Amino acid sequence: MTITFTTEPAVPLPAEKRAALLEAPAFGEVFTDHMISIDWDRDRGWHDARLHPYGPLVLDPSAQVFHYGQEVFEGMKAYRRPDGTVVTFRPYANAARLNRSCARMAMPELPEETFVEALELLVTTDRDWVPDRPGHSLYLRPFMIATQHTIGFYGPSAAYRFMVIASPAASYFKAGAKPLTVWLSQDYTRAAPGGTGEAKCGGNYAGTLVAQAQAREKGCDQVVWLDSAERRWVDEMGTSNLFFVYGERLVTPELSGTLLAGVTRDSVLALAADLGYQAEEGRISMEQWRADAESGVLTEVFSCGTSSMVTPVGFVRSVDGDWTIGGGVPGPVTSRLREELSGIQAGSRPDPFGWVHKIA
Ligand SMILES: *Cc1c(COP(=O)(O)O)cnc(C)c1O
């Protein structure tokens, strides 16, 4: 299969307007000049790959995505380094995960090379949109939707579109790394064994917004998900993974099938081991979380994901009461891992794992 990208350039936003938008990027609301689209159907496979001006889609109201929810997405970032080069982080890991999500959702896989080429083409074309301030980045959102026109049968769509859009993002930490307060959800669950918890699909988000709203009502920043079978074991948090720090030992919930395999999670496991910590996958129950926080053997908890990087969790709220971790202040292991990881991305630290992928 060969895919040739055709280029249909946009009239770029005037430089001074772009500069004003990049001053204080409204993440997720402002997008770069271009986007990528690639179509798939049963007869032709992937075809008609194009870079074109960012803009609304024309889709038939019967397109399957609107009715039966076949949609998967990815999230990653491009960073501008002090020397002007633009890099991404582990794009092949995102390409592979997109394909695992596609397999689960009965959608066609996209060649990993094409995924990375699409990102490279979009970022290179819109490179002036990659912010240059430390901590700022260009967020990349690859996604795929089912486009076949039919509501008439129950089966996978016969047509799909893969797209990539990009939105400049400010540093997640406007006021430094303030520890999060999290809500332990016991009314709702996110994913069941055999379900779609391991796929990065829109449906997982739609089903959990009500719990996020509940967390906010309780004065919390994020929801923590427990397993749906026993309602005891910690799975993950909102849109990121969790790590539990016992002094020099780090534990993250194992990939049980109901939580997302974060690229950041995987990177933290490798990086922590490289820095001399004992880093392992395991199981943490909510009772143990509380007891260990109260006894003080659990010294830190942090969440990790592309958007928030590594963020301390300081306070837990649940129907059974509240507790604090490590005095509610950012701990040294969390801070160290955050610095090391952002240093690798920014180029101020060596990249022993070859995670950085130069784009432009
Ligand atoms: C995307 C996501 C994560 C984090 O994955 P990264 O690859 O580290 O960004 C964690 N949990 C959920 C539910 C997610 O959607």
The ligand as an ORCA input file, in Angstrom:
! r2SCAN-3c Opt
* xyz 0 1
  C      -4.578      8.731     27.264
  C      -4.925      8.145     28.588
  C      -3.956      7.909     29.581
  C      -2.515      8.374     29.463
  O      -1.829      7.858     28.381
  P      -0.499      8.582     27.849
  O      -0.115      7.767     26.672
  O       0.486      8.522     28.938
  O      -0.874      9.979     27.518
  C      -4.359      7.266     30.728
  N      -5.648      6.900     30.921
  C      -6.606      7.139     30.006
  C      -7.995      6.712     30.279
  C      -6.289      7.761     28.803
  O      -7.227      7.992     27.905
*
